[in-house]
Amino acid sequence: MSTTPALSLVEDVAGRPSGDAVPVLTESGAVLVAAQLAAELAEGASERDAQRRLPGAELDAVTASGLLAITVPSRFGGADLPAETVAEVFRILASGDPSLAQIPHSHFVYVNALRHQGTPAQQGFFFGEVLAGKRFGNAQSEVGSKHVRDIRTTLTRNGRGWLLNGVKGYSTGALFADWIPVLAHLDTLVDPGHGPLHVAWVERTAPGVTVVDDWDGLGQRTTASGTVTLDEVDVAEARIMPYHLTFEGPQTYGAFAQLLHAALDAGIARAAITEAAQFVTTKSRPYPDAGVDRAAEDPLVVHAFGQMELQVRAAEALVREAGRAVDRADADLNEETAAQASLAVAAARASSTQASVDVASRLFEVAGTRSALASLNLDRHWRNARTHTLHDPAAWKVQHLGRYAVDGTLPPNHGQL
């Protein structure tokens, strides 16, 4: 691993041509680089949020560090790091800037999709792209459909191959991507427009592809989670891979994706309690009834911090355990190990959801009136937590855990668990 301090990575990549080969990181190296980058990202996170300034240079720094290539399989020259380490990297980056940390989420999900369903030729090409510093985006969910798994985008035959048409929302990462994986129904003669789901890989700059930064969420404001429009986009046969086959047997595809979401929320929770502690020890005034000179000595404040620390540590521990469960399932994949991975991730997701929202709100309780000043932007932690935790309902995680606890019912086999 390079010994160049990651704290200077944003400056180091200024003017660097895209497509440069990235370093291959070890487990300890990836965690160290993530920590160094997170410290730098934290310095500008509040200002970027307040001004809604997209983190282009900062994302380039993360890419150049090699972190986005840590799941490329070793047989293709990648680091092939375990899920537990990947989750820790996400948690650390999110503690610095959760908006930036969310941008490459789909990049990792679709690297994983290639591992599951890509042909050897597709794997060789796209893993090579990742190692060369290229990024994957996301065009999966759609706005206005019946539910999150209701997809209307289609791939239809033409004389040269396939045409891709549709409109996607919540397309985090697409604006910064080199390649956009698009979830679409592959047209069939038997069931036109409703065939099995496939992934079409298109270049962000391809004719007919339009990416619009129209995301206006109250939190995660700089993720550029906007709209992708696909209008008669030509797609070669070699750039299409099956998606539906992923769920025809035991899989950790969904658990891995959800694990990274849980890690993001745990990172938000850690950032909130860290900034609360900084505020209380440097700016807060003590309440007169406490009879102390510093707010940080107020026993009620200290007790509240103890409760928050307990909640955050529990979420972090469940994220680590969930990562280990995914790794165990990947090493010996069957119905039982895949189910246990999903249940472990469900627990982590439910815990990190509550911890991030609760701690980001309680921050103001312990910090006092001054912490509510808009100029301080401390509310960004709650806004980020509340927005990101809406990705899918934590209550359904608890429901699946409850059904397993009551009668041993295994969770459903789909991409959201």
Disulfide bonds with the S-S distance in Angstrom:
none
